[in-house]
Amino acid sequence: MRIRAFASAIPDTNYDVDKIAEWCGVDPEFLQSKIGVVRRGFLGQNETGVSLAVRAVDELFYKTSLPRDSIELLIYVTQTPDYGIPQNSSLLQNLAGLPRSMASFDLGLGCSGYPYALTLAKGFMRAQSMSRAIIVTCDPYSKIMRREDKATTAVFGDAATATLLDNEGTGEIGLGDYGTDGSGHSALIVRAGSAASPIWSVHKQRPELDAADDDYRLRMNGRAVFDFVMHEIPGSLTRAIEKNRLLMGDIKWFALHQGSLYMLKQLAIEANLPLDRVLINIDRYGNTVSSSIPLLLEEQMATPEGLTGNVIVSGFGVGLSWGSTALKFS
């Protein structure tokens, strides 16, 4: 099984750097130079992650002209599902017209979710002798952010992607390096709304007693996340390269999670990466969480140069979790 095609969907509602800076009370120049933001999309009031994911899946079938009933596996990567229950993959199966006989499940990882999903899909397909699968990513953080919070609104954007894996693809999935440091879990967190602080329970019947309104939004300690990335990810990139018996000079592209422009530049310095081989699109989309890596790969595949050679992908963030793996495109 190999990567064959990518597709994506971006919300129709887009905001430029001036509007986002106005919301957050910061200098537009700071957003552009440090975060790297020029514009990004947010879901509309009546849109959801699943509705955006349907658009990405539809685009994937339009590009490939494959029958929908040929899909045997769906992995939906998200930490911000439409509902607490049921899982997004079941909603997408119905709305996108995917087969009922298809295996499907959600993968509850954010920034590191795409590398994990690639490895999971590869193993699942081999174990079950499957020939075609789709990985969907969509983490609409706009639904859990407070507009005035510069730590989140200045950084994140919404996007959905769909990746097709089958026997005729050009992208081989290699070995990966994965890890978790749960001691840093509070660096990116939504404190209320789940089992630790529910809206309702058999013990508490008044929602206002369960959590302050602000605990239902995303909180981020940017410095803690940055320090984690600088400490863990250079070694993870090195291990992924070595596990696949490659050298730094063998890597044509680095598709790294788009945390911020400053973070990407500092990570390139710490890991001794050539910056001209580090793919960047945070200016157009912001930090799209689980969608950032497949967006990079789709864009590069669409260029005249195309997507060929060895590519290292690495996702890192919520958890705190990381995953790095090697891809080889022919």
C-alpha positions as CSV (number, residue, x, y, z in Angstrom):
1,M,0.0,0.0,0.0
2,R,1.3,3.4,-1.0
3,I,0.2,7.0,-1.0
4,R,-1.6,7.7,-4.3
5,A,-3.3,11.1,-4.0
6,F,-4.1,14.1,-1.8
7,A,-7.1,16.4,-1.6
8,S,-8.1,19.2,0.7
9,A,-10.9,21.7,1.6
10,I,-10.5,25.2,3.1
11,P,-13.4,27.1,4.6
12,D,-14.9,29.8,2.4
13,T,-14.6,32.3,5.2
14,N,-11.1,33.7,5.2
15,Y,-9.5,36.5,7.3
16,D,-6.4,38.4,6.6
17,V,-3.7,39.3,9.0
18,D,-5.1,42.8,9.8
19,K,-8.5,41.4,10.9
20,I,-6.9,38.7,13.1
21,A,-4.5,41.2,14.6
22,E,-7.5,43.5,15.4
23,W,-9.2,40.6,17.2
24,C,-6.2,39.7,19.2
25,G,-5.0,43.2,19.9
26,V,-1.5,42.7,18.4
27,D,0.6,44.2,15.7
28,P,0.0,42.8,12.3
29,E,3.7,42.9,11.6
30,F,4.3,40.6,14.6
31,L,1.8,38.0,13.2
32,Q,3.4,38.1,9.8
33,S,7.0,38.0,10.9
34,K,6.9,35.6,14.0
35,I,3.8,33.4,13.4
36,G,4.0,33.7,9.6
37,V,0.3,34.4,9.1
38,V,-1.0,36.3,6.1
39,R,-4.5,34.8,5.9
40,R,-6.4,31.7,7.0
41,G,-9.8,30.2,7.0
42,F,-12.3,29.6,9.8
43,L,-15.4,27.5,9.6
44,G,-18.7,29.4,9.4
45,Q,-21.2,29.3,12.2
46,N,-23.3,26.6,10.6
47,E,-20.3,24.5,9.3
48,T,-18.6,21.6,11.1
49,G,-15.4,19.6,10.8
50,V,-17.4,16.8,9.1
51,S,-19.0,19.1,6.6
52,L,-15.6,20.4,5.6
53,A,-14.2,16.8,5.5
54,V,-17.0,15.8,3.1
55,R,-15.7,18.5,0.7
56,A,-12.1,17.1,0.9
57,V,-13.3,13.5,0.3
58,D,-15.5,14.6,-2.7
59,E,-12.4,16.4,-4.1
60,L,-10.3,13.3,-3.7
61,F,-12.9,11.2,-5.7
62,Y,-13.1,13.9,-8.3
63,K,-9.3,13.8,-8.8
64,T,-9.0,10.1,-9.0
65,S,-12.3,9.0,-10.6
66,L,-12.4,6.0,-8.3
67,P,-15.7,4.4,-7.2
68,R,-16.6,5.2,-3.6
69,D,-17.5,1.6,-2.8
70,S,-13.8,0.6,-3.4
71,I,-12.7,2.1,-0.1
72,E,-12.0,-0.6,2.6
73,L,-10.7,1.6,5.4
74,L,-11.3,5.1,6.7
75,I,-9.2,6.7,9.5
76,Y,-10.5,10.1,10.6
77,V,-7.8,12.1,12.5
78,T,-9.3,14.7,14.9
79,Q,-9.3,15.9,18.5
80,T,-12.3,18.2,17.9
81,P,-15.1,15.9,16.7
82,D,-18.6,17.3,15.9
83,Y,-20.1,15.4,18.8
84,G,-18.8,13.8,22.0
85,I,-20.5,10.6,20.7
86,P,-20.6,9.2,18.0
87,Q,-17.3,9.3,16.2
88,N,-16.7,11.5,13.2
89,S,-15.8,8.6,11.0
90,S,-19.4,7.2,11.2
91,L,-20.8,10.6,10.3
92,L,-18.5,11.0,7.3
93,Q,-19.2,7.5,6.1
94,N,-22.9,8.4,5.7
95,L,-22.6,11.9,4.4
96,A,-19.8,11.1,1.9
97,G,-21.5,8.0,0.5
98,L,-18.8,5.6,1.6
99,P,-19.5,1.9,1.8
100,R,-21.1,0.4,4.9
101,S,-18.8,-2.6,4.7
102,M,-15.8,-0.3,5.2
103,A,-13.8,-0.4,8.4
104,S,-13.6,3.0,10.0
105,F,-12.5,4.7,13.2
106,D,-11.3,8.0,14.7
107,L,-7.8,8.6,15.7
108,G,-7.8,11.1,18.7
109,L,-4.5,12.8,18.0
110,G,-3.9,16.4,16.9
111,C,-0.6,17.8,15.6
112,S,1.1,14.4,15.5
113,G,-1.9,12.5,14.1
114,Y,-1.0,12.3,10.4
115,P,2.3,10.3,10.8
116,Y,0.5,8.0,13.2
117,A,-2.4,7.5,10.8
118,L,0.0,6.6,8.0
119,T,1.6,3.9,10.0
120,L,-1.8,2.6,11.4
121,A,-3.3,2.5,7.9
122,K,-0.2,0.6,6.5
123,G,-0.4,-2.0,9.3
124,F,-4.2,-2.4,9.2
125,M,-4.2,-2.8,5.5
126,R,-1.5,-5.4,5.6
127,A,-3.2,-7.3,8.4
128,Q,-6.5,-7.4,6.7
129,S,-5.3,-7.8,3.1
130,M,-6.9,-4.5,2.1
131,S,-6.0,-2.6,-1.1
132,R,-7.5,0.9,-0.7
133,A,-7.9,3.3,2.3
134,I,-8.6,7.0,3.0
135,I,-7.0,9.1,5.8
136,V,-9.0,12.2,6.7
137,T,-7.8,15.0,8.9
138,C,-9.8,17.9,10.3
139,D,-9.3,19.7,13.6
140,P,-11.5,22.9,13.5
141,Y,-9.9,24.7,16.4
142,S,-11.9,27.8,15.5
143,K,-14.9,26.1,17.3
144,I,-13.0,26.0,20.6
145,M,-11.1,29.3,20.6
146,R,-11.9,32.7,22.1
147,R,-11.5,35.4,19.5
148,E,-9.5,37.7,21.8
149,D,-7.0,35.0,22.8
150,K,-3.8,35.8,20.9
151,A,-2.1,32.6,22.0
152,T,-4.6,30.6,19.9
153,T,-6.5,32.8,17.5
154,A,-3.2,34.3,16.2
155,V,-2.0,30.8,15.3
156,F,-4.6,28.3,14.3
157,G,-6.7,27.9,11.1
158,D,-9.2,25.3,9.8
159,A,-8.7,22.8,7.0
160,A,-9.6,19.3,6.0
161,T,-7.5,16.8,4.0
162,A,-8.0,13.4,2.4
163,T,-5.2,11.0,1.5
164,L,-5.7,8.0,-0.7
165,L,-3.6,4.9,0.0
166,D,-3.7,2.0,-2.5
167,N,-1.5,-0.5,-4.3
168,E,-0.9,1.8,-7.3
169,G,0.4,4.8,-5.4
170,T,3.8,6.4,-5.7
171,G,4.6,7.1,-2.0
172,E,6.1,4.4,0.1
173,I,5.6,4.7,3.9
174,G,8.8,3.9,5.8
175,L,9.7,3.4,9.5
176,G,8.9,6.0,12.0
177,D,9.9,7.4,15.4
178,Y,7.1,8.1,17.9
179,G,6.8,9.3,21.4
180,T,4.8,11.0,24.1
181,D,5.5,13.2,27.1
182,G,2.3,13.3,29.1
183,S,3.9,15.4,31.8
184,G,3.3,18.4,29.5
185,H,-0.3,17.7,28.7
186,S,-1.6,21.0,30.1
187,A,0.4,23.0,27.6
188,L,-2.4,22.5,25.1
189,I,-5.7,21.7,26.7
190,V,-9.5,22.2,26.8
191,R,-10.2,21.6,30.5
192,A,-14.0,21.2,30.5
193,G,-16.7,19.3,28.6
194,S,-15.4,15.7,28.9
195,A,-15.3,13.2,31.8
196,A,-13.0,15.0,34.1
197,S,-15.2,18.1,34.1
198,P,-18.5,17.2,32.3
199,I,-21.4,19.5,31.4
200,W,-23.8,17.0,32.9
201,S,-23.3,13.9,35.0
202,V,-25.4,11.7,37.4
203,H,-23.8,13.6,40.2
204,K,-24.2,17.2,39.0
205,Q,-27.3,18.4,37.2
206,R,-26.5,22.1,36.9
207,P,-24.0,22.7,34.1
208,E,-22.9,26.1,35.5
209,L,-21.4,24.2,38.5
210,D,-19.2,22.0,36.5
211,A,-16.8,24.5,34.9
212,A,-16.3,28.1,34.2
213,D,-17.3,29.1,30.7
214,D,-13.7,29.8,29.8
215,D,-12.7,26.2,30.6
216,Y,-14.5,25.1,27.5
217,R,-12.1,26.9,25.2
218,L,-8.6,25.9,24.0
219,R,-5.7,27.1,26.1
220,M,-2.1,27.0,24.9
221,N,1.2,27.7,26.7
222,G,3.2,28.7,23.6
223,R,6.5,28.7,25.4
224,A,6.1,25.3,26.9
225,V,5.2,23.9,23.4
226,F,8.2,25.6,21.8
227,D,10.5,24.2,24.4
228,F,9.1,20.7,24.0
229,V,9.6,20.9,20.2
230,M,13.2,22.1,20.5
231,H,14.0,19.4,23.0
232,E,12.4,16.4,21.3
233,I,12.0,16.9,17.6
234,P,15.6,17.2,16.4
235,G,16.3,13.8,17.8
236,S,13.1,12.4,16.4
237,L,14.0,13.6,12.9
238,T,17.5,12.0,13.2
239,R,16.1,8.7,14.4
240,A,13.6,8.6,11.6
241,I,16.3,9.2,9.0
242,E,18.6,6.5,10.6
243,K,15.8,3.9,10.9
244,N,15.2,4.2,7.1
245,R,19.0,3.9,6.5
246,L,19.2,7.3,5.0
247,L,21.5,10.3,5.4
248,M,20.6,13.9,5.8
249,G,21.7,14.6,2.2
250,D,19.3,11.9,0.9
251,I,16.2,13.9,2.1
252,K,14.7,16.1,-0.6
253,W,11.9,17.7,1.5
254,F,11.0,18.1,5.2
255,A,7.2,18.3,5.7
256,L,7.0,19.5,9.3
257,H,4.0,20.5,11.3
258,Q,3.4,24.2,10.8
259,G,3.4,25.4,14.4
260,S,4.6,28.9,13.6
261,L,7.2,30.4,11.2
262,Y,9.5,31.2,14.1
263,M,9.3,27.6,15.4
264,L,10.0,26.2,12.0
265,K,13.1,28.4,11.5
266,Q,14.5,27.6,15.0
267,L,13.8,23.9,14.5
268,A,15.7,23.9,11.2
269,I,18.7,25.5,13.1
270,E,18.5,23.0,16.0
271,A,18.2,20.0,13.7
272,N,20.7,21.3,11.1
273,L,18.1,21.2,8.3
274,P,18.6,23.1,5.1
275,L,15.8,25.7,5.3
276,D,15.3,25.7,1.5
277,R,14.1,22.1,1.8
278,V,11.6,22.8,4.6
279,L,8.2,23.2,3.1
280,I,6.2,26.1,4.5
281,N,2.5,27.1,4.0
282,I,1.6,28.6,7.4
283,D,1.2,32.0,5.7
284,R,-1.8,30.8,3.7
285,Y,-3.5,28.5,6.2
286,G,-2.2,29.1,9.7
287,N,-1.5,26.1,12.0
288,T,-4.1,23.6,10.8
289,V,-3.2,20.9,13.4
290,S,-3.5,17.4,11.9
291,S,-4.0,18.8,8.4
292,S,-0.7,20.8,8.1
293,I,1.5,17.9,6.8
294,P,-0.9,16.6,4.1
295,L,-1.5,20.1,3.0
296,L,2.2,20.6,2.4
297,L,2.5,17.3,0.5
298,E,-0.5,18.1,-1.7
299,E,0.8,21.5,-2.6
300,Q,4.3,20.1,-3.4
301,M,2.8,17.3,-5.6
302,A,0.9,20.0,-7.6
303,T,4.1,22.0,-8.4
304,P,6.0,21.5,-11.7
305,E,8.7,19.8,-9.8
306,G,6.3,17.4,-8.2
307,L,6.7,15.3,-5.1
308,T,9.6,12.9,-5.7
309,G,12.4,11.4,-3.6
310,N,12.7,11.0,0.1
311,V,10.5,13.1,2.4
312,I,10.6,13.3,6.2
313,V,7.3,14.2,7.8
314,S,7.0,15.1,11.4
315,G,4.1,16.1,13.6
316,F,4.3,17.4,17.1
317,G,2.1,19.1,19.7
318,V,-0.9,18.2,21.7
319,G,-0.3,15.5,24.3
320,L,2.6,16.3,24.3
321,S,3.1,13.9,21.4
322,W,5.3,13.5,18.3
323,G,5.6,11.3,15.3
324,S,8.2,11.4,12.5
325,T,8.4,9.0,9.5
326,A,10.0,8.7,6.1
327,L,8.1,8.7,2.8
328,K,9.6,7.9,-0.6
329,F,7.9,9.1,-3.7
330,S,8.8,7.8,-7.2
